[in-house]
């Protein structure tokens, strides 16, 4: 009987590097995290990733487990094993040959992709869209990230530079977006935009408000919170309807901290999306909440390896 295979999954964030030893069935055998500060240099980050991989491989060896390879989810645009750029929250994180650096260091295959992409892959293989071949994934936070899984594989466009789901235009004369455009979905439907709108309506300092505070106020029936939450989910529904009309996915998976506030939130988004989507395009689509939580990045990164073997 063939021994089960395992992969190292690395989830690089702006504050922490999370890492895990993952089985082919999605079981997390070992996991931990290491911190990286805002002043961390490129070399600091690479050294911390090296340490994370080293610790995970050590755990596998102690358990006599076979590692197939190392998957890394990272901010930024990734192409051919290189972080090309676009990771503004990490110092000097461009033209980083991640695959080459760590495959040479550990003599194992190393695959990398954008962090939102690997989270979407994780939800497709092990999470809310398990068993599906065509999936749209959105993570709603300070901004909006996303992934497209088509015919069972991640789709990133030419040179893997696409799938910026938060930057589709929903208002061509709209407000400015951090990407340099205007009227983007992110500028209207992110948790950051939701908090900003609520703060403007109530006069409350944005620093004293987060998504969970807003959800509590919404459930209490506070007028401003109800109005803001209804507009927020309506904007998300508008964007998702466009994705449904374009890709006709089996599942639209919504992740991010606020998505964990309850089924009512997913239901609001779904109702909005289905009211705007073309019925024939949405005939086989369901909007669901993500299920992997904080483990999505590590699990998805490991899936890069499992998909390739």
N, C-alpha and C positions, 0 to 999 in steps of 0.2 A: 504494500500500500504506500502511495506516494506521500511524503511528508508535506504538511501544510507550509506554505510560503508566507513570508512577512515582508513588510516594507517600512522604511523610516519616513514619517511624514513631518515636514517642517512648515510651520505657519509663522511667517515673518510679519510682525506688526510694527507700529510706530513706537510702542512702549515695551512690548515683550516679544520674545521668540518662544512660541509654544512648540513642543515636539512630542512625538509619540511613536511607539512601535505598534504597528497595526497588522492584524491578520487578514488574509484574503477574504474572510467572511465578515470583516468589519469590526472585529473585537479589538479593543485597545488593551494591549498587554502591559504597557508601561507608558507613562506620560509625565511631563514636567514642563517648566518654563524658566527662562532666564530673562532678566531685565536688560533693556538697552535704553539709555537716557537720550534726551533731546540733543545732547552735545556729542553723542557717539559718532565717531568718524566711520568712513567706509571700512577701514581696516579693523576697527573695533567690532563692527557688525559681522564682518567675515569671521573674525576670531570667535565670536559668540556662537555663530552658526556651527562652526567647526566643533566647538565644545558640545553643543547640543547633539550633533550627529555622533560624536565620540561616546557620549553617555548612553545614547540609545543603542548603539552597536554593542557596547559593553553589557547592557542589560540582556540583549539577545544572546550573546555568547554565554552568559551565566545560565541562561535557560536552554541552551543548546538549540537555538532556533535559527533557521536559514533565512538570510535577508536577500531579497531579490534586487533591491536598489533603494535609492533615496529620491523622494519627491519633495519639491520645495514650492510653496506658494508665496509670492512676493508682491508688494506694491509695484506698479509700473508696467510698462509695455515690455513683453518678453518675446523674443524671436530667436530660434535656433540656439537655445540654451543661454542666451545673453539677455540681461536686463538692459534694454536699449535706453530707457529714460522714463520720465513721467511719474517718478516716485518723489514728489515734492516734500514729503514728510521725513525723508531719510537723507542725511548729508552725503553728497557725492555719489548717490546711488544711480549711476548711469554708466553704460558701457561696462557692466560687470559680468564677466564670463563665468557665471555661477556653475553651470554644468561642468565645464572644463576644470575649474578650480577644485571642486569636490570629488569629481570622478577620479582625478589624479591622486588626490589625497587619500581616498578610501578604496580605490580599485573596485568601484561599484558603479553601475549605471546611475546617472543623475538626470532627472527631468524636472523642468521648472515651468511655471505658468503664473499668470496674474492671480492675485489672491482671491478676487471675486470669482474668477473662472474655476479655480479648484474647489471653492465652496459649493458652487453650482454642480460640479461633477460629483462631489461627495453626497449632496442631497439626492442626486439622480441614482447613484449606485447603492448607497446605504440608507438614505433618509426618506423624505416626504414623497419623492418621485421614484422610489425603487420600483423597478420593473418597467419603467417608461423609456421610450427611445427619443422623445421630442419634448424638450423642457425649456421653459424660460425661468431664470432665477433672478430675483432682485433682492439686494440687501439694502435696507432703509436705515440710514443713520445720519450722521452729520451731512453726508452726501448720499448719493445713490449709486451703487455699483450693480453689476449684473453679469450674467453669463447666458449663453445659448448652447444647448445640447441638441444637435440635429442628427437623426439616424444613429443615436447612441454615442456620438463623439462630440467633443467640444468644437464649436465653430468660432473662429476668431477673425475671419476675413483675411484678406491678403496680408502676408507677413505678420499675422496675428495682431493687427493694429485696430481692430474693430471692437464691437460689442460694448461700446460706452453707453449703456442703457439709460443712464441718468442724463444723457445729453442729447436726447431727441427733443426737438422744439415743439412745445405745446402752445406757445403764444409768440408769434413772430415779431410782435412789437413789445414783448414782455420785459421783465426786469433783468438786469445784468446777472450773469452767472460767473462763478469762479473760474470756469474754463476759458473765459474770454468771449463767449457767445452771449446770447440773451434769450430769455423765454424758455430755458431748458426745464425739463421735468424736475431735475434736482433742485432748481431754484424755487420751485413751487411745492414739491411733494416730499422733500427730505424731512427728517425729524428736525434738522436745523432750521428749515423754513417754517415748520409748524411752530416751533418755539419762538422764532422771531415774530411771527404774526400774532401769537398770543401775547407776547410782551408788549407789542405796539398797542394792542387793544386794551390791555389792563394796566399798563404803566409799570408792570413788575419787571425787575432786573432779569435779563436773560440768564445770568449766572445762577439765579435762584430757581430756575425752572428746568425740568427735564421731561422726557417722554412719559415717565411713570407718574409724575406729578400731574401732568395734563390728563392722563387717563383717569386718575382718581377724581379730578375735578369734573371730567366728562361724566363719570358714573354718578357723581353727586348732582348732576344736572345744571352745573354752572353755565350760564348763557354763553359767555365768551369761549369756554372750553368746548361746548357743544358745537358752536359755529365753526371754530377752528378745526376741530376733528372732522366735521362733515366736509369742509372744504378740502382738507388734507387727503382724505380717502377718496374724494371725488376726483381730485387731480391725479392721484395714483391710478384710479380706475381708467381715466382718460388715456394715460400712457400705456397701461396694460392692454387696453382695447386695441391700440395700434399694434402692439406686439402680437396679439392674438390674430388680428387680421392679416399680418405679414407671415407668421410662422405656424399658425394653427397648432399650438402645442397641446400635448395631453395634460400637462400640469403647468401652472404658473406658481412657482414657489416663492413666497415672500418671507425673507429673513431680516435680521437686525433686531436690536434690543426691543423696540416698540412692538414688534410682531409677536412677542411673547406675552403681551398684556392680556390676551384672551381671544377666544374664537370670535367674539363680537367684532373685533377689529378686522379680522380676515373676512368676515361676512359683509362688512361695510364696503371693503375694497371690491369683493366679488360682485356684489350687487351693482356697484358703479360700473365695473369693467363690462359686465354682461349687458348692461343697458346701452353701452356705447359700441360694443363689438358687433360685427356683422354676424347674425345668427348662424349662418351656414359655416362660417369660419370657427365659431365658438362651440359647435355642436358636440365636440369631444373634449372640451377643455374644462378643467376644474382649477379654481384658485385655492391654494392651501398654504398653511403656515409651515415654515421650516421646522425640522425636528431635531437636527443635530446640535444646535446651540453652539457653545464655545468649541466643540470638537470638530465642527465642520471643516475648518482649515486644514487641520492635521489629517483627518480622514480623506479629504479631497486630494491633498498632496500625495498621500499614499496611493490613491486611486490612479494617479498618473502612471505609476509603476505597474500596478495590476493590469491596467488597460493595455499596456505595451507588451506584456509577457504572454 
